[in-house]
Amino acid sequence: MSQWTRSHRDLPLRLNQWCSVVRWEATETKPFFRTKEFLWQEGHTAHHDREDAWAETMRRLDQYERLYEDVLAMPVLVGRKPPHDKFPGAHTTTTVEALMPDGKSVQGGTSHYLGTSFAEAFDITYVDADEAERTAHTTSWGVSWRALGALVMTHSDDQGLVLPPTLAETQVVVVPIWQEDNKEEVIAHGEAIESELDEAGVRVHLDDREHRNPGFKYNEWELNGVPLRVEVGPNEVEEGTATLVHRPDGERETVDAATIDDSVDEHLDAIYAKLYASAEETLEGEIREAESREEILGTIGQHGGYVKSGWCGDEDCEDPIKDAIAAEIVMVPLDRDEEPIHDECAICGEDAEETAYFAKTY
């Protein structure tokens, strides 16, 4: 970056990379959440001033929030890390936090305003319009395949994977159910539906395998997380209909095959709404308040989830919670001027400066 920022005309400089990372400190591994090697997306930018760099930081944080809420069907909390947990050398680390069904929090993605510290260390400077040399303000932001681990844990069930339609490689599977005397008609009906959906831009697959019965196909596609199944048999052929089955809960509806594209769009939207509502209910029901160390420990120990309390801003006041139940401050409000939820720190009793969100984490 230092070689690419000569003039103010070179700014803002934006770099993005997709790569794998190896972190040998991961002694205890868990698929997606904590592995020695993982895939991630990471961005680095350089800007004229703080205002432009901060706007970039917020832009990427907003994109990560929309990734979770508009693609993964997962509501998140948005905030910033406490000073002792921000990215080393950063001015501010912002975060999106997702709550898992087991009551633990996942750091879903972070966006850092780095100030000028890294630019000073690596000589990222530029000549401004007034010909004065100035130091750039930089940002960094990233999300990893931890998002996929959070997706699997949030939506899936004992039958297998559950994927939101926005992300599923196959959004709809068409399963024809035939006997020898009506095989051609049923498969033709399924092919027509597949063609109609494909032309409408739906990611659809017709499973006309002859060596597998319908029950096997149902189970296999449920295991793979396909959001919507379309069943067509002799009755559907005769009536010109199709039976739609939702993956998350098995809800069924028979619809007119002539308007199958509109019906499928509506049902895919309904499936997404179901997944989001379920995750939202989990999150909203797991944010509690506490005014003392004992209340924080008891609430997290009994319920998990997030516990909000007043915090004086001293890192030492996190230790009694971390040492007792391995919970920590996962975030504080994004707005630094927001009044704390309680007047006193729940740990030391001194004046509270912020609201701290305590939780167990992955």
GUNU-413889 format. One record per atom (N, C-alpha, C, O): residue in one letter; x, y, z. Coordinates in steps of 0.05 Angstrom, whole numbers, plus 5000, padded with zeros to 4 digits. Example, Ala and Ser with C-alpha at 12.3 -4.5 7.8 and 13.67 -1.06 7.14 Angstrom:
% GUNU-413889
a526448865156;a524649105156;a526449345156;a528549345169;s525749555142;s527349795143;s525850015157;s526850235161;
This chain:
% GUNU-413889
m501749765000;m500050005000;m501750255000;m501150454987;s504050245014;s505750475016;s506950554988;s507550784983;q507150354971;q508150404944;q506050504924;q506650604903;w503550474932;w501350544914;w500050804922;w498150904908;t500850924944;t499651184953;t501751404951;t503151454971;r501851524929;r503751744924;r502352014927;r503452204939;s500052034914;s498652284912;s495852264925;s494852044928;h494752494932;h491952494942;h490052374921;h487852294928;r490852384896;r489152274875;r489051964876;r487251844864;d490851844890;d490851544893;d488951454914;d488451214917;l487751634929;l486051564951;l483151614945;l482551804929;p481251464955;p481851234973;p482850994958;p482150944935;l484650844971;l485650594960;l484250364974;l484250344998;r482950184958;r481449964969;r482549704959;r482749664935;l483249524977;l484249254970;l482449044983;l481549085006;n481848834969;n480248614980;n481548354972;n482548324950;q481548164991;q482747904984;q481047684996;q479847715018;w481047454982;w479847204992;w482147004994;w483546954975;c482546895018;c484846725021;c484446535045;c482446555059;s486346355048;s486346175072;s488446285092;s490446405084;v487946225117;v489646315139;v490246085156;v488545915161;v492646065166;v493445865185;v494145995212;v495746185213;r492845905233;r493446005260;r494045765278;r492245615285;w496545745285;w497345505300;w496445505329;w496745305342;e495445735338;e494645735366;e491945595372;e491145565395;a490645505350;a488045365354;a488645085363;a488644895347;t489045045389;t489644785400;t487044605402;t487244365398;e484844735408;e482244595408;e480644675384;e480044915381;t480044485367;t478744555342;t475744485343;t474944305357;k474244645328;k471344595324;k470744675295;k471444895287;p469344505280;p468944565252;p467844845247;p465944925260;f469044985229;f468445255221;f469045465243;f470245665237;f468245415268;f468645615288;f471545665296;f472345895300;r473045445299;r475845475308;r477445255296;r477445025307;t478845305275;t480545105262;t483345225257;t483645475256;k485245065253;k487945165248;k488145305222;k489645505219;e486645215202;e486645355176;e483745415169;e481945245172;f483245655159;f480545725151;f480645925128;f482746045122;l478345955116;l478046145093;l476846395103;l475046395120;w477746625092;w476446875099;w476647075076;w478147045057;q475047285080;q475147525062;q476247755079;q475347785102;e478047905068;e479248115084;e479748365067;e480648335044;g479248595077;g479648845062;g481449035077;g481549035102;h482949195062;h484749405073;h484449655056;h484449635031;t484149875069;t483750125054;t485450355066;t486150345089;a486050545049;a487450795058;a485851035049;a484751035027;h485751245066;h484051475061;h485451735068;h487551735082;h484251955058;h485352215064;h485352285094;h487252385105;d483052235106;d482552335133;d480852145149;d479951945139;r480452215174;r478952045193;r476052015183;r474951795184;e474852235174;e471952215166;e471552015144;e469651855145;d473252015124;d472951835101;d473551545110;d472151355102;a475551515127;a476251245137;a474051135155;a473350895153;w472851305172;w470751215189;w468251135173;w466850945179;a467651295152;a465451225135;a465850945122;a463950795119;e468350895114;e468950625103;e468550405124;e467450195118;t469450455148;t469150265170;t466150195174;t465449965177;m464450405174;m461650355178;m460350225153;m458450065156;r461350295130;r460250175105;r460649865106;r458749715100;r463049775114;r463549495115;r462049355137;r461149135134;l461849495160;l460249375182;l457349335174;l456149135180;d456249535159;d453549515149;d453249285130;d451249155130;q455249245113;q455149025094;q455148755109;q453748575101;y456748725130;y456748475145;y454048435159;y453148215161;e452948655170;e450248625182;e448248535162;e446548365168;r448348645138;r446448565117;r446948285107;r445148145099;l449548195107;l450147925100;l448647735118;l447447545109;y448847785144;y447547605163;y444447625162;y443147425162;e443447865160;e440547895162;e439147855136;e436847755136;d440347925113;d439047905087;d439847655071;d438447595052;v441947525079;v442847285064;v442747035082;v441746825073;l443747055106;l443846825124;l441446795142;l441246595156;a439546985141;a437146975157;a437746965187;a436546815202;m439747125195;m440547125223;m440747415233;m442347575224;p439047495252;p439347755264;p441947775281;p442747575293;v443148005282;v445648035297;v445448285314;v443848465309;l447148295335;l447648535350;l450048685338;l451948555330;v449848945336;v451949105325;v453149285346;v451649425360;g455749285349;g457049455369;g459949475364;g460849445341;r461449535385;r464449545382;r465649385405;r464349345426;k468049305401;k469449155421;k470449345443;k471149575438;p470549255469;p471749425489;p474649475483;p475849325468;p475849685494;p478549765486;p480549535489;p482349515473;h480249375510;h482249155514;h481948925495;h483648745494;d479748925479;d479348695461;d479248785432;d478548635414;k479949035427;k479949135399;k482449025385;k484348925398;f482449035358;f484748945343;f487249095352;f487149345353;p489448955358;p491849095367;p492749315348;p493149275324;g492949555359;g493749785343;g491549945331;g491950155320;a489049835332;a486749975321;a485750195339;a486150185363;h484550395327;h483150595343;h480450495353;h479750525376;t478950365335;t476350255342;t475849995327;t476449985303;t474849795340;t474049545327;t471049515330;t470049495353;t469649505308;t466749465309;t466149175302;t467749035289;t463849075310;t463248795308;t460248745304;t458548895312;v459648515291;v456948405291;v457148145306;v458847975301;e455248105325;e455247875342;e452647715338;e450447825339;a452947455334;a450647275330;a450447085353;a452446975362;l447947035362;l447546855384;l446746575374;l444946555357;m448146375383;m447546105375;m445445985393;m445046075416;p444045775384;p441845655400;p442845545427;p441245515445;d445445485429;d446445385455;d447145615474;d448245565496;g446545865467;g446946085485;g449646215483;g450246395499;k451346135464;k453946255461;k453946455438;k452446425419;s455746645440;s455846855420;s458146795400;s460246685407;v457646865375;v459646845354;v460247115343;v458447265335;q462847185342;q463647435330;q463447395300;q465147265287;g461347505288;g460747455260;g462447595240;g462747495218;g463447825247;g465147975228;g466048225242;g464648325260;t468348335235;t469348575248;t470248775227;t471148705205;s470049035234;s470949245216;s472549445234;s471449545254;h475049495227;h476849655244;h477549925232;h478249935208;y477250135248;y478450385240;y481150395254;y481350385278;l483250405238;l486050375248;l487350635254;l489650635264;g486050865248;g487351115252;g489751145234;g489651065210;t491951255244;t494351285228;t496651105239;t498851125228;s496150945259;s498250785271;s499650595251;s502150585250;f498050455235;f499250275216;f500550425193;f502550345182;a499250645185;a500450805163;a503150925171;a504950935155;e503350995197;e505951095206;e508050875207;e510350915200;a507250635215;a509050415217;a510050325190;a512350245187;f508250335170;f508950235143;f509350455122;f509450395098;d509450705132;d509950935114;d507950955091;d508650985068;i505450945099;i503250995079;i502651285079;i500951385095;t503951435063;t503651725061;t502851815033;t503051655014;y502052065031;y501252175005;y501852475004;y501852605025;v502152574981;v502452864977;v499752984971;v498352904952;d498853164989;d496153284987;d496153504965;d498153564953;a493753614960;a493453814940;a495154054945;a495954194926;d495754114971;d497354344977;d500354274977;d501954434987;e500954034967;e503753934964;e505053854991;e507453804992;a503453855013;a504453765038;a504253465040;a502253345030;e506253335052;e506053045056;e504452975081;e504953085102;r502552795078;r500852715100;r500652415103;r501252265084;t499952335127;t499652045133;t496751965128;t494952095136;a496451735115;a493751635109;a492451525134;a493751435152;h489751525133;h488251385154;h487351115141;h486351115118;t487650895156;t487050635144;t484850485159;t484250545182;t483750285145;t481750115156;t482349825149;t483949765131;s481149645163;s481349355157;s478849225166;s477649305186;w477949025151;w475348895158;w475348615146;w476748555126;g473948435159;g473948155149;g471747985161;g470648045182;v471147775146;v469247565155;v470347305146;v471547285124;s469847085161;s471046825154;s468846625152;s466446685154;w469646375146;w467646165144;w466346095170;w464645915172;r467046235191;r465546225216;r462646285212;r460846185226;a462146455192;a459346525185;a457846275177;a455446245182;l459146085163;l457845835155;l457345655179;l455245525181;g459245655198;g458745505223;g456345615238;g454745465248;a456145875239;a453846005252;a451245945237;a449245895250;l451345945211;l449045875195;l448045585201;l445645545205;v449945395201;v449245115206;v448045085233;v445944955237;m449245205253;m448345175281;m445645305286;m444045205301;t445245535273;t442745685277;t440245555265;t438245535278;h440445455240;h438145365226;h437745055225;h435444965221;s439844905227;s439644625221;s438344465243;s438044565265;d437544215237;d436144055257;d437143765255;d439043705242;d435743585269;d436543305270;d436343165243;d437442945239;q434843285224;q434543165197;q436943245179;q437243125158;g438443445187;g440743525171;g440943825168;g440043975185;l442043905146;l442544185140;l439944325133;l438244215120;v439744585141;v437544755133;v438845015122;v440245145136;l438245075097;l439445305084;l437245505076;l435145435067;p437745765080;p435845965070;p435945975040;p438045915028;p433746035027;p433646034997;p435646224985;p436546174962;t436346434999;t438346624988;t441046504983;t442546594966;l441746294998;l444346184998;l444445904985;l446545814976;a442245754985;a442245484977;a443045454947;a442045594930;e444845264942;e445745214915;e443345114898;e443045194875;t441744934910;t439244844898;t437044954916;t436744874939;q435445134905;q433245244920;q430745064921;q429345054940;v430344924899;v427944764896;v428744494883;v430244494863;v427744274894;v428044014882;v425343914874;v423443914890;v425043814850;v422543704840;v422843404841;v424643284829;v421043274855;v421042984859;v418542864846;v416442884857;p418842724823;p416542594811;p416042314824;p417842174831;i413542264828;i412742014841;i410941854822;i408641934817;w411941634811;w410541504789;w410241204794;w411641084810;q408341084779;q408140804775;q408840744746;q408940934730;e409240494740;e410040434712;e408040524691;e408740604669;d405440514699;d403440584679;d403040894675;d401640974657;n404341054692;n404041344689;n406741484690;n406841734694;k408841344687;k411541454690;k412041684671;k413041894679;e411441644646;e412041844626;e410542104631;e411742324629;e408042084639;e406442324644;e407442474668;e407642724668;v408142324689;v409042454714;v411742594709;v412142824717;i413642454696;i416242574691;i415942824673;i417343024676;a414242804653;a413843034635;a412743274650;a413543504645;h410943214670;h409843434686;h412043564703;h412243804706;g413843384714;g416043484730;g417943644713;g419043854722;e418543554689;e420343694671;e419243974663;e420744164661;a416643984659;a415444244652;a415644444675;a416244674671;i415244344700;i415544514723;i418444604726;i419044834732;e420344414723;e423144484725;e423844694704;e425244894711;s422944664680;s423544864659;s422345134665;s423645334661;e419945134675;e418645384682;e420145534704;e420545774702;l421045394724;l422445514746;l425245604738;l426245814746;d426545444721;d429145514711;d429045774695;d430845944698;e427045804678;e426746044663;e426246284680;e426846514673;a424946234704;a424346454723;a426746524740;a426546704757;g429046384736;g431446444752;g431746294778;g433446364794;v430046094782;v430145934806;v432245714802;v432445594781;r433945664823;r435945454822;r434445194829;r433945134852;v433745044808;v432044814811;v433344564799;v434944574781;h432544334811;h433644074801;h431343874801;h429843844820;l431143724779;l429143504777;l430543244784;l432443154770;d429643114805;d430742864814;d429142634802;d427242534815;d429842544778;d428342334765;d429942074765;d429541904747;r431642034785;r433141784787;r431241544790;r429341554806;e431841334775;e430041104776;e430740904797;e429140744806;h433240914807;h434140714826;h433740794855;h434640654873;r432441024859;r431841124886;r428841174889;r427641294871;n427641084911;n424741134915;n424341414926;n426241544935;p421841524925;p421341794934;p422241854963;p423342064969;g421741654981;g422541695009;g425541745012;g426341915028;f427141594998;f430041634999;f430741914989;f432442045001;k429441994967;k430042254956;k429242474975;k430742674979;y426942454988;y426142655008;y428242685029;y429142905035;n429142465041;n431042465062;n433742585053;n435042745067;e434542505029;e437142605019;e437142905015;e439043045022;w435043005003;w434943294998;w434443455023;w435443685026;e433043335042;e432743465069;e435543485082;e436243685095;l437043265080;l439643255092;l441443475080;l443143585094;n441143525054;n442743725040;n441644015044;n442944205034;g439444045057;g438444305064;g436844455043;g436444695046;v435944315022;v434444455001;v431844575013;v430344425025;p431344835010;p429144965024;p426344865016;p424644845033;l425944804990;l423244744981;l423244494963;l424844474945;r421344314969;r421044074953;r418344094938;r416344174949;v418444024912;v416044014896;v415443724889;v417043594876;e413143624899;e412343354893;e410243344871;e408343504871;v410743174851;v408843144829;v408342844825;v410142684822;g405742774826;g404942494821;g402542494803;g401842694791;p401242264800;p398942234782;p396742434788;p395442544770;n396242484814;n394142684821;n394742964811;n393043104801;e397343034815;e398143304806;e398043324776;e397243534765;v398743104761;v398543104732;v395643144724;v395043314706;e393843004736;e390943014729;e389743284735;e388143384720;e390643404757;e389443654766;e390943904756;e390044124760;g393343854744;g394944084735;g396144244759;g396144484758;t396944104779;t397944234804;t400744134811;t401943974797;a401744224833;a404244134845;a404044174875;a402744364885;t405243994891;t405144014920;t407844114930;t409943994924;l407844334944;l410244464955;l410544394984;l408644405000;v413044314992;v413544235019;v415944395030;v418144395017;h415644535052;h417744695064;h419744515079;h418844345094;r422344565076;r424344415090;r424344475120;r424544275136;p424044725130;p424344765158;p422244625176;p422944525198;d419744605166;d417644505184;d415744305170;d413844215183;g416144245145;g414444055131;g411744165123;g410044005114;e411244425124;e408744545115;e408344475086;e410144495070;r405844405079;r405144315052;r402944485040;r401144575055;e403044525014;e400844665000;e400844574971;e402944554958;t398544524961;t398244454933;t397444704917;t395644854924;v398944764895;v398545004880;v398144944851;v398644724842;d397145144836;d396645124808;d399345114793;d400945294796;a399844914777;a402344884762;a402645104741;a404845174733;a400445224733;a400645434712;a401945684723;a403045844708;t401845724749;t403045964761;t405245874782;t405546004802;i406645654775;i408545544794;i410745734801;i411745734824;d411645894782;d413846084787;d413146284809;d414746334827;d410746394807;d409846594827;d409546454854;d410246564875;s408346214854;s407846074879;s410546004893;s410746034917;v412445914877;v415045844889;v416446084900;v417646064922;d416346314887;d417446554897;d416246624924;d417746694943;e413646604926;e412346664952;e413146474974;e413546554996;h413346224967;h414046024987;h416946044995;h417645995019;l418746114977;l421546154985;l421746395003;l423346385023;d420246604998;d420246835016;d419146755043;d420146845064;a417046585043;a415946495069;a417846325085;a418046355109;i419346155071;i421345995085;i423546165097;i424346125120;y424446365082;y426446545093;y425446685118;y426846715138;a422946775116;a421646925139;a421446735163;a421846825186;k420846485159;k420746295181;k423446265195;k423646275219;l425546235179;l428246195190;l429046445205;l430146425227;y428546675194;y429346925207;y427746965233;y428947035254;a425146915232;a423546955256;a424346765279;a424346845302;s425046525272;s425946335293;s428546435305;s428846425330;a430446515289;a432946615299;a432546875315;a433946925335;e430747045306;e430247295319;e428947245347;e429647385366;e427147055348;e425946985374;e428046885394;e427946955417;t429946725384;t432146635401;t433746865412;t434346875436;l434447055394;l436147275402;l434647455422;l435747525443;e432247535416;e430747725432;e430147615460;e430047765479;g429847345462;g429247225487;g431647175504;g431447085527;e434047235493;e436447165508;e438247405513;e440647385516;i436947645515;i438347885524;i437147975550;i434848055552;r438747955571;r437748005598;r439548225611;r441648295601;e438548315634;e440048525649;e440948415676;e439848235687;a443148535686;a444148465713;a445448705725;a446648875711;e445348725752;e446448955766;e448748875785;e449749045799;s449448625785;s451648545803;s453148305791;s452148175772;r455448255802;r457048025793;r455547765796;r455547595778;e454147735818;e452647495824;e450347465803;e449847235794;e449047675796;e446847665777;e447947585749;e446747435735;i450247705742;i451447635716;i452147335715;i451347195696;l453447245735;l454246955736;l451846775736;l451746575722;g449846845753;g447546675755;g445846665730;g444846455722;t445646895716;t443946915692;t445346765669;t444046605655;i447846815665;i449246665643;i449446375650;i449046205632;g449946305675;g450146025682;g447545875678;g447545635671;q445246005683;q442645875680;q441545885652;q440445695642;h441946115639;h440546155613;h442446175589;h441646125567;g444946255594;g446646315571;g445846585560;g444746755574;g446346625534;g445546875521;g447147115530;g449347085540;y446047355525;y447447605531;y446347725557;y443947705563;v448147835573;v447347975597;v448448255596;v450948295594;k446748455597;k447548735597;k447848835625;k446248785643;s449948995629;s450349105656;s452049365653;s453249415633;g451949525674;g453649755674;g456549675678;g457249475691;w458349825665;w461249765666;w462850015668;w462350215654;c464850015685;c466450255690;c468550295669;c469750515668;g469050095651;g471050125631;g473749995638;g475549995621;d474049885662;d476549765671;d476549475663;d474749325670;e478649385649;e478949105641;e478848915665;e477848695662;d479849005687;d479948835711;d477148745720;d476848535732;c475148905713;c472348835721;c471148615703;c468948525708;e472548545682;e471648315666;e472648045678;e471447845674;d474948055691;d476247815701;d474547645719;d474547395716;p473047755739;p471447585756;p469347425742;p468647205751;i468447515719;i466547365703;i467947165685;i467146935683;k470147255673;k471647075656;k472846845672;k472746615662;d473846895695;d475146685711;d473046485722;d473646245724;a470646585728;a468646405740;a467246235720;a466845995725;i466346345697;i464746185678;i465646215649;i464246145631;a468046325645;a469146355618;a467346525600;a467246485575;a465946725611;a464446925596;a466047175595;a467747225612;e465547345575;e467147585571;e465347805559;e463047755552;i466448045558;i465048265546;i465348245516;i467548285505;v463148175502;v463348135473;v463048395457;v463948415435;m461748585470;m461348845456;m460349055475;m459248995497;v460649305467;v459349535480;v457949685458;v458449635434;p456149865465;p454550005444;p456350155424;p458550255431;l455550165399;l457050305379;l457150605384;l459250735379;d455050715395;d454951005401;d456351045428;d455450965449;r458651185427;r460151235452;r458651415471;r459251415495;d456751565461;d455251755479;d452751625491;d451351765506;e452251375484;e449851255495;e450151215525;e452151125535;e447951285539;e448051265569;e448150975577;e446750805565;p449750905597;p449850625606;p447150535618;p445550705628;i446650275616;i444050175625;i443650205655;i441350235664;h445750205670;h445650245699;h447750455707;h449750495693;d447350595729;d449150805737;d451750705748;d453750845747;e451750455759;e454150355772;e455150105758;e453549955746;c457750065758;c459049825748;c458049585764;c458149585789;a457249375750;a456149145764;a458248995780;a457648835798;i460849045774;i462948895788;i464149055811;i464248955834;c464949295806;c466449455827;c464749665840;c465549765861;g462449725829;g460649925841;g461350215835;g459950395843;e463550265820;e464250535811;e462250625790;e460650475780;d462450885783;d460650995762;d461050845736;d463250795727;a458750765724;a458850625699;a459350825676;a458151035675;e461050755657;e461550915634;e460150815609;e459450965591;e459650545608;e458450425585;e456750185594;e456750105617;t455150085574;t453749835578;t455449615566;t456249635543;a455949405582;a457549185572;a455648945567;a453848895583;y456148805545;y454648555539;y456448325545;y458448275530;f455848175565;f457347935573;f456047685560;f453647675557;a457747505551;a456747245540;a459047045539;a461447125538;k458346795538;k460346585531;k460646595500;k458846665486;t463046515491;t463646545462;t464846295452;t465846115466;y464846275425;y466446075410;y469146185403;y470746045390;
